[in-house]
Amino acid sequence: MNHRLSLMKPSASLVFMSRAKEMQKTDPTVIGLAGGEPDFATPDRISMAAIHSLTEGNTHYVIGPGIPELRAAIAKKLCEENDIPCDENCILVTPGGKNAIYLAIHAVLNEGDEAIILNPAWVSYEPIVIAAGGTPVNVKLNYKRDYRITAEALEAACTEKTRILIINYPNNPTGRILHKEEADVLETFLLKHPNVYLLSDEIYERIVYDKKYSVSMASRPAVAERVITMNGFSKSVAMTGWRMGYLVSNKEVFQSAYKLYQHSLSCMSGFLQVGAIEAFKCQREIEDMRKIYEQRRDMFVGILNSIPGVSCPKPEGAFYAWVYFDVKGMNSEEICEYLLKNAKVVGMPGTAYGEENVACMRFSFANATAELEDAANRIREAILRLN
Ligand SMILES: Cc1ncc(COP(=O)(O)O)c(C=O)c1O
């Protein structure tokens, strides 16, 4: 067996999601808030375009890094919405955002190179770095300081082996966005370390609240050349099952990633790409979903914050509540198990994201509003029983 793969842990979110599904078979009242999947249907015009293309016979190999119309639409979006002036020839359309991250990390890392991962972090960065033969270096940002990125934390983790820094804003799990001040810290860091690439995972970029805006690092001209931006359709357009993502980078990274792509995937499905083009015409549907997430956030977080010993900062983006518990000295995993048994609500323990210093959990609020309200009230009752 491959020794690198034996070092990998199974995906904690997939483990908890299947645990919820398993429990629901015998007890349909169990509420699963462990996953990260919009409960909305993919907008109709996207599905209809894909179906039409499929029935028209678009069912063969579509060799290339993505169909030109889709790459052009992505380039236009990045330029207009994210201030990223990109060359559409450097856009790679990938099967899901996860694969875009996999390709980017493999394109850049050599055996033994180090990758800085800011914690709390999404569960797949570390295993992907390990699969690429790299060494993950987890930088624990401080919850007491709102998980702000600091120059000191980055510098302390950086060595001559550091090749890539991975960031994710809006963040899963904390819901934080990238503010100008932290973008400045990142820019200064990159300028100081010319051999380091920045991988910016912006998969939740369209889901931001309170009229805020999360900075895209590739919009900074001084460092744009070394920023690899990854985004996709899964979260913002409710297209998780389509497996559609993309990567934009400089030519060198693109060519390296595209070689691996050719030998592992060949190409993307043509009719799915035709469908994805329509996503750029779904501004209204995307905004409608965003507004509903915002209402759910306010309701869910409001109920949780009314529980003694529980606090949840309002997430600025994405659809996760990152909730702190100060109850009976219990740690993240104990609380997770307790709520599973006593509230029948499945969430994720903070430790799955590398947060060991404080008892916390992540709950997705991409579920139906009534179900979320029920879940929040059950959590409330279960914690009150403890106190
Ligand atoms: C932070 C983050 N990045 C990337 C992904 C992967 O997205 P996709 O489903 O498009 O592969 C996810 C999905 O949960 C995510 O939360």
The ligand as a MOL file (V3000), in Angstrom:
LIG
                    3D

  0  0  0     0  0            999 V3000
M  V30 BEGIN CTAB
M  V30 COUNTS 16 16 0 0 0
M  V30 BEGIN ATOM
M  V30 1 C -13.4340 25.2790 1.9300 0
M  V30 2 C -13.8280 24.3350 0.8640 0
M  V30 3 N -13.0720 24.2340 -0.2210 0
M  V30 4 C -13.3840 23.3980 -1.2140 0
M  V30 5 C -14.4960 22.5870 -1.1390 0
M  V30 6 C -14.7690 21.6220 -2.2640 0
M  V30 7 O -15.7950 22.0200 -3.0850 0
M  V30 8 P -16.3760 21.0390 -4.1890 0
M  V30 9 O -17.5810 20.3810 -3.6280 0
M  V30 10 O -16.6640 21.9140 -5.3600 0
M  V30 11 O -15.3140 20.0420 -4.5260 0
M  V30 12 C -15.3130 22.6380 -0.0120 0
M  V30 13 C -16.4740 21.7350 0.1200 0
M  V30 14 O -16.9590 21.4310 1.1700 0
M  V30 15 C -14.9850 23.5470 1.0110 0
M  V30 16 O -15.7320 23.6480 2.1180 0
M  V30 END ATOM
M  V30 BEGIN BOND
M  V30 1 1 1 2
M  V30 2 1 2 3
M  V30 3 2 2 15
M  V30 4 2 3 4
M  V30 5 1 4 5
M  V30 6 1 5 6
M  V30 7 2 5 12
M  V30 8 1 6 7
M  V30 9 1 7 8
M  V30 10 2 8 9
M  V30 11 1 8 10
M  V30 12 1 8 11
M  V30 13 1 12 13
M  V30 14 1 12 15
M  V30 15 2 13 14
M  V30 16 1 15 16
M  V30 END BOND
M  V30 END CTAB
M  END
